[in-house]
């Protein structure tokens, strides 16, 4: 089997991930309770699989989450730029 290596995220993405983790830890609503329940079930399944496969799976998940974070931050920046262009005021030429 080949091992997928997760690359180090740029600092900007690491900060976003840290902020997301902080918000997650502070959240207590019914959806978070459901997510925690599902997460505990997934963890119990992961305990039953071989360590080598689990390591590869964890690397794949980490890589996918990093790619998703890059995509979301890029989308947000593009959205903010579009909003800025819409609200910018063009002065009449004199």
C-alpha positions as CSV (number, residue, x, y, z in Angstrom):
1,X,0.0,0.0,0.0
2,X,1.1,3.6,-0.6
3,X,1.0,6.1,2.1
4,X,-0.5,9.5,1.5
5,X,1.5,12.3,3.0
6,X,-0.4,15.3,4.2
7,X,1.4,18.6,3.5
8,X,1.9,21.3,6.1
9,X,-0.8,23.9,5.8
10,X,0.2,27.6,5.5
11,X,-0.1,29.5,8.7
12,X,-3.3,31.3,7.5
13,X,-5.1,27.9,7.2
14,X,-3.7,26.7,10.5
15,X,-5.2,29.8,12.2
16,X,-8.6,29.1,10.5
17,X,-8.5,25.5,11.6
18,X,-7.6,26.6,15.2
19,X,-10.6,29.1,15.2
20,X,-12.9,26.3,13.9
21,X,-11.8,24.0,16.6
22,X,-12.4,26.7,19.3
23,X,-15.9,27.3,17.9
24,X,-16.6,23.5,17.9
25,X,-15.5,23.1,21.5
26,X,-17.8,26.0,22.5
27,X,-20.8,24.7,20.6
28,X,-23.4,22.8,22.6
29,X,-26.6,22.6,20.5
30,X,-28.5,19.5,19.4
31,X,-26.6,19.3,16.1
32,X,-23.3,19.2,17.9
33,X,-24.6,16.5,20.2
34,X,-25.6,14.5,17.2
35,X,-22.2,15.1,15.6
36,X,-20.4,14.0,18.7
37,X,-22.5,10.9,18.9
38,X,-21.7,10.0,15.3
39,X,-18.0,10.8,15.9
40,X,-17.9,8.4,18.8
41,X,-19.5,5.6,16.7
42,X,-17.0,6.2,14.0
43,X,-14.1,6.1,16.5
44,X,-15.3,2.7,17.8
45,X,-15.3,1.4,14.2
46,X,-11.8,2.8,13.6
47,X,-10.5,1.0,16.7
48,X,-11.4,-2.3,15.0
49,X,-9.4,-1.8,11.8
50,X,-5.7,-2.6,11.5
51,X,-3.3,0.2,12.5
52,X,-1.6,0.5,9.1
53,X,-5.0,1.0,7.4
54,X,-6.1,3.4,10.1
55,X,-2.9,5.5,9.6
56,X,-3.5,5.7,5.9
57,X,-7.2,6.6,6.4
58,X,-6.3,9.3,9.0
59,X,-3.7,10.8,6.5
60,X,-6.3,10.8,3.7
61,X,-8.9,12.5,6.0
62,X,-6.4,15.1,7.1
63,X,-5.4,15.8,3.5
64,X,-9.1,16.1,2.5
65,X,-9.9,18.5,5.3
66,X,-6.8,20.7,4.5
67,X,-8.0,20.9,0.8
68,X,-11.5,21.7,1.9
69,X,-10.2,24.5,4.2
70,X,-8.1,26.0,1.3
71,X,-11.2,25.8,-0.9
72,X,-13.4,27.5,1.7
73,X,-11.0,30.3,2.4
74,X,-10.5,30.9,-1.3
75,X,-14.2,31.0,-1.8
76,X,-14.7,33.5,1.1
77,X,-11.9,35.7,-0.3
78,X,-13.5,35.7,-3.8
79,X,-16.9,36.4,-2.3
80,X,-15.5,39.3,-0.3
81,X,-13.8,40.7,-3.4
82,X,-17.1,40.5,-5.4
83,X,-19.0,42.3,-2.6
84,X,-16.3,45.0,-2.6
85,X,-16.7,45.5,-6.4
86,X,-20.5,45.7,-6.1
87,X,-20.4,48.4,-3.3
88,X,-17.5,50.4,-4.7
89,X,-18.7,53.8,-6.0
90,X,-17.4,55.1,-9.3
91,X,-17.1,58.9,-9.3
92,X,-18.2,60.7,-12.5
93,X,-15.4,61.9,-14.8
94,X,-15.0,65.7,-14.9
